[in-house]
Structures are given as structure tokens and as C-alpha cells.
Amino acid sequence: MGKGAFRGSYGGGGMNMNMMRQAQKMQQDMMKMQQEMETKTFSATAGGGVVEATVTGKKELQNIVIKPEAVDPDDVEMLQDLIVAAVNEALRNADADSAASMSKLTGGMNLGGLL
């Protein structure tokens, strides 16, 4: 290799300071968004509203509300299915909100698994 073979590999080809600042700002914004997500709650119902589940942005079940008309001692499996459906829908709501927030933050750019 001749003298100067690596010329340009640092100065022109590397990340410039502006890109570094943008990356740092995006990282700070993502941390803030994550903290905000953790304080949010998401609810969903099943069975026409007889079962309601509430989850946090941390994807932890926070509350279950079961109306008396949902309780049939002869059909416990139906109640179990309604609970699962409500919890899963609440979790999907949390995921959708998180994805929408992330899309706003990144401007729709594909970060290729960096996050």
C-alpha cells in the first residue's frame, strides 16, 4: 500500500459531526418516547364489552373488568377466551401506538434492526 492509501476513509467517508449530533438527538428522543410509553395505559374489550383489559406501555396487565353477565358457571371456557381476547387486543393497541410513535420519530426511515 502506498502512502495515503487510507485518505478519505476517516474525513469524508466516516460519520460527520452533524450526523453524530442527529444520531444522539434521535437516541435521546427515543429514550424519552420509551419513558412516555411506559406511563401510558391501553384498554380493549371483548364479548361486546363484557370483559375489559387494561395493559401498560410496559406490556403488563394492569386491570381486568368482568361484568356479571359474562360469568356463566356452565361456560367458563367462554369467559377465559374473552379475557385472552381482551388482553391480546390491549397489547396490540400498545404495540400500534409504539410503532406510530417510532415512525413519527424516525420519519419512516428504515433503521434495519438498529432499534
N, C-alpha and C positions, 0 to 999 in steps of 0.2 A: 504494500500500500504506500502510496506517495504521500508527501506532506500535504496536509489539508484535506485528507480523504473524508473526514467526518464533518467538513464545513457544511453548515446549514442544518445538521441534524439536531442541533440544540436551539439555535436562534430562530430559524424560520419554520422548522418542522415541528418543534415542540409546542406545548401549550403556552400561549402568551399570557401576560398578566391579566388582561381583560377577561379572557376565558376562565382563568383561575378565579377571579372575583365573581363571575357569573355562576360558576360551579359552587362556590362557597355560599352565595346567596341562595341558590336553589336548595342546597343542603339545609340551610337554616330554615327556609320556608317549609321544607318537607318535615323537619322536626316539629315546627310549630303546628302544621296541619295534623301530624300524628297525635300531638298532645290534645288538640281540639277534638279530634275524632274520639279519643278515649273518654271524653266527658259527655259525648252525645249518647242518646238512647234511641232505639228503633223498635217500633211495635208492629205487630201484624196479627190478624185474626184468622180463624178458620171456623168452618161449620156455620157460616152466616153470622159470625160474631160471638158465638157461644164460648169460644176459647180465644184468649188474647195472650200473646207472649211479648215480653219486652226484653231486649238484649242491649248491652252496652257496646260502644265502639271497640272495646277490647274483646268483643265476642264472648261475653259472659252473660248467661241467663240471669236477669235481674228480677223478673216477676212473671207469674202466671196467674191469670184470672180465668176462673171457670164458672160460668153461670150455672145455676142449679138445674136448668132444663137439659144441660149437656150430660148430666150424670144419670146413667141408666145401669143399674146393677146387673142387668142381663146382657149388657153390651159394653163391657169395659174396654174391649179392643177398639171400638169406635172412638172412645174418649182418648185412648192412647194415640191413635192415629191423628186425631185433631190437634193434640198437643205437639206432636212431632211436626205436623204441617205448619202450625203457627210459629214454632221456634225456627224452623228452617226458612220460612219466609222472612222473618225478622232478621235473620242472619244475612239473607240475600239482600235485604234493604240496606244493611250496614255495608256490605261489600259494594253495592252500587253507589252509595254515597261516597265511599272512599275512592272508588275508581273515578267518579266525576270530579272530586276534589283534586285528585292526582292529575287528571287530564287538564284541568284549569292551570295547575301549577307548571306543568311541563309543556303546555301549549300543544299537546297532542304529539309531541316528538317521541319517537320510539327509543327508549333507553336500553334496549337489548338485554334485559335481565340485570341491569345495574342496581335496581331497587329491590 
